[in-house]
Structure formats: structure tokens, C-alpha cells
Amino acid sequence: MANSKRPPSHANAPIFYADQPAGMAFSPQVTRLTFGIEDDDESSDFPRPVVSVVMPTDAVITMVRDIMEVLENDRFKDDMIKKTAQMAQSFADGLQREVSETMVPAVARKPASPASKKRLPKPSK
């Protein structure tokens, strides 16, 4: 008998990456949401569909309300701003580090020029 006190694990659920919605179809009973990715060749103005999810329309409405509640939450917004700033700082710090010869032993490197030792300005907050 399954333990009903724990939510089911999502570990085995398939994961799909999508850049954006590619289509939606609504009816009173079910809604189909199709997600897609942008093709690199830019031959189309529309994303290439990669997965569709069909679920009861009332469940979609509940999900949209839940998403809006999260996105309108000031604590969530502040946390996302903080995490984005930390990510930007981490990226800037990573660009400032020089790759040591031990990390890339098979590559012959020119001596560092004075211009390559300039530090990038820290992003403003």
C-alpha cells in the first residue's frame, strides 16, 4: 500500500525544455497547452512545438491563479532580484578570473597583455 502522507516523487517524470508557448486550445472540459523552441535557422516566426500537455480546464485555471499569486508576491520578487544580481556578479567574477595553465595544459598561451589584466566594473545594483 502506498504511503499517502508523502507527495509522489517527480524524479521519474519526463522533462521537456521549451522557450515559449507555441499554442493553446481551450474547451469547457480540457485545455491543450503546446510549448515550443525557437529554431536556430530563424526560418519561421513561430516556435517549433516540442510537447503538448492536456489537462482539465478547471485545473488550468487553478494553475494560472497559483502562478499569478506567486508572481505578485513581493517576497518572491525580491528573492528573484537578489538571485539575479548574485548570478550577474558570479558571471562578472568568472570573467575576471584568468585561466591557469594547469587548467588547460595543452594550450600554448601568449604572455598576458596589460589590457587583459583590467578588471570588469561590478554591475550596479
DADA-V899784 format. One record per residue. N is the residue number from 0. RES is the residue in one small letter. SS is DSSP state (helix for helix, strand for strand, loop for the rest). Layout:
[[N/RES/SS] [N/RES/SS]]
//
This chain:
[[0/m/loop] [1/a/loop] [2/n/loop] [3/s/loop] [4/k/loop] [5/r/loop] [6/p/loop] [7/p/loop] [8/s/loop] [9/h/loop] [10/a/loop] [11/n/loop] [12/a/loop] [13/p/loop] [14/i/loop] [15/f/loop] [16/y/loop] [17/a/loop] [18/d/loop] [19/q/strand] [20/p/strand] [21/a/strand] [22/g/strand] [23/m/strand] [24/a/strand] [25/f/strand] [26/s/loop] [27/p/loop] [28/q/loop] [29/v/strand] [30/t/strand] [31/r/strand] [32/l/strand] [33/t/strand] [34/f/strand] [35/g/strand] [36/i/strand] [37/e/loop] [38/d/loop] [39/d/loop] [40/d/loop] [41/e/loop] [42/s/loop] [43/s/loop] [44/d/loop] [45/f/loop] [46/p/loop] [47/r/strand] [48/p/strand] [49/v/strand] [50/v/strand] [51/s/strand] [52/v/strand] [53/v/strand] [54/m/strand] [55/p/strand] [56/t/helix] [57/d/helix] [58/a/helix] [59/v/helix] [60/i/helix] [61/t/helix] [62/m/helix] [63/v/helix] [64/r/helix] [65/d/helix] [66/i/helix] [67/m/helix] [68/e/helix] [69/v/helix] [70/l/helix] [71/e/loop] [72/n/loop] [73/d/helix] [74/r/helix] [75/f/helix] [76/k/helix] [77/d/helix] [78/d/helix] [79/m/helix] [80/i/helix] [81/k/helix] [82/k/helix] [83/t/helix] [84/a/helix] [85/q/helix] [86/m/helix] [87/a/helix] [88/q/helix] [89/s/helix] [90/f/helix] [91/a/helix] [92/d/helix] [93/g/helix] [94/l/helix] [95/q/helix] [96/r/loop] [97/e/loop] [98/v/loop] [99/s/loop] [100/e/loop] [101/t/loop] [102/m/loop] [103/v/loop] [104/p/loop] [105/a/loop] [106/v/loop] [107/a/loop] [108/r/loop] [109/k/loop] [110/p/loop] [111/a/loop] [112/s/loop] [113/p/helix] [114/a/helix] [115/s/helix] [116/k/helix] [117/k/loop] [118/r/loop] [119/l/loop] [120/p/loop] [121/k/loop] [122/p/loop] [123/s/loop] [124/k/loop]]
//
